[in-house]
């Protein structure tokens, strides 16, 4: 039987929890905990067996990306090399080359890229001028462009990657290249684009808007990276919420009654898309048509303040964690995108992010 592990980043306790997910039943079992990861808020998975954790320092402590080696038998995540990074992170992604990390910084309003942490030192960072309250950094699978969502400027931008970078870059003394966007597209004022996801074939980009609750669908030109909006649909219609505010350290929680969307995930087969809303603790489900457009299906109650969700590699199970419930729940994804809760497990405090790993088969 394939062994599937679930990793949950828990900022409140500074830990990553490892759970086993039964691929036949969806049952969850807590296995182990990796401590010493202060304010861990986001993760990126290399399926070969490394989990990269974004750790945010405070009171003068450095921000870091930590490489966690994964044991294919126990799922234990062991802290390995760490890299100090120049900005806090709310979203990290592994580049298609699996040697580069892209990190979005909400508070500093930029994105940076750098090699994955290794035992050696002396990294150089590339800085991308992505805009205020940058909330995601998502490279395209073809490795040509990386896309960012600037919640504060209501703008999605795209930047060239790798060998394409120098033409749009300038050198910053002692730091590395500074890259400007190859292009951008404006979203509705006050909508707050937050998380981005690419379709498997790279022709569509989906954007969840934290402040308005809309999901926008864009067509993508692979040669130029440019986006064109095709559809905009609400994930919060009927909830009676008003548009949310842009958050800052002085306003960490917008309070009840306003839109406060968080995570966005596609199933591996591309048939369904799910989005979370934290004020009402719900998950909205959409069917994805053959043209990539969305049809709203239904809404499901979930863990309190669901900041993170994930779909396992088989596409059978959706996992949701609640930063106010300190639990994670697994749901069976039905043939029409319905979510049926099947198992629940406790986590460390403040779970924010989930990644699933199908461990390599044992010899």
Buried (B, 14 or more C-beta within 10 A) or exposed (E): EEBBBBBBBBBBBBBBBBBBBBBEEBBBEBBBBBEEBBBBBBBBBBEEBBBBBBBBBEEEEEBBBBBBEBBBEBBBBEBBBBBBBBBBBBBBBBBBEEEBBBBBBBBBBBBBBBBBBEEEEEBEBBBBBBBBBBBBBBBBEEBBBBBBBBBBBBBBBBBBBBEBBEEBBEEEEEEBBBBEBBBBBEBBEEBBBBBBBBBEEBBBBBBBBBBBBBBBBBBBEBEEBBBEBBBBBBBBEEBEBEBBBBBEEEEEEBEEEBBBBBBBBBBEEBBBBBBBBBBBBBBBBBBBEEEBBBEBBEBBEBBBBBBBBBBBBBBBBBBBBBBBBBBBBBBBBEEEBBBEBBBBBEBBEBBBBBBBBBBEEEE
